[in-house]
Amino acid sequence: MKLILTDFEKQKEALYKEVCADFTACKAEHPTATDSRIIRTIAAKHDMTEMGIRRILTAKGIYQRKR
């Protein structure tokens, strides 16, 4: 079954994919950098909060809290 997405949902999904790709690329390029530093960099790039980026990565299963 194919989902019908609105324009906003398509933009949101594209942003989520870009954020996930940025995180995995930065993690591969800078393996010694902390996750919080990478998240801070991505947040500045996309003009978002760090918590917003962290929520996206957690929802997609890419990032898990240390606790």
N, C-alpha and C positions, 0 to 999 in steps of 0.2 A: 504494500500500500504506500503510495507516494503522499507525503505531507504537503499541504498547501501552506506556504509561509507568506506573511505580509512583508512589505518592504522593510519595515523596522526589524522584524525577526531575521531577515536575510542579512541586514547590516550588522546586527548583534552577533549572529553566528560567524560572520566574516571576521569581526573584531576578536571573538573568542579564539578562532583558529590562528589569527595573527599573533595574539598574546602567547598562546601555547607554543607556537613555532619560535617566537623570540626567546622564550624561556629555555627551551631545549637547545637552541643554538648557542645562547650565552653560556649555558651550563657545560656544553661540550667545548666551547672555545676557552672558557675560564674555569677549569675544574676546581681550583682552590678557592674561588669566590664563594662567599656565603649566599644562601638562598635569599636572605633579606636584602642584601646589596643588589642582587640581580633583579629582585622584585621592585626595589626602589628605582632602578634605572628604567625598567619597562614602564613603570607608572609615570615617570617624568616624560618618557617618549610619547605615551598615548594620552597624556593630560588626564590621568585618573589618579585615584588614591591607591595607596599600597594595599589597603584592605580589599578594594575592588579587584585588584589583580590577584591577590591571594585567594579570594572567593572563586574567581574564574578557574584558577589552576586547581583548586581543591575539588570543585564540581566536575572537572574533566579528569580527575584522578592522577594528575601530574605531580602535585605537591601535597605533602602530608605534614601536619604539625608535628613538632618534636616531642610533644607531651605524650 
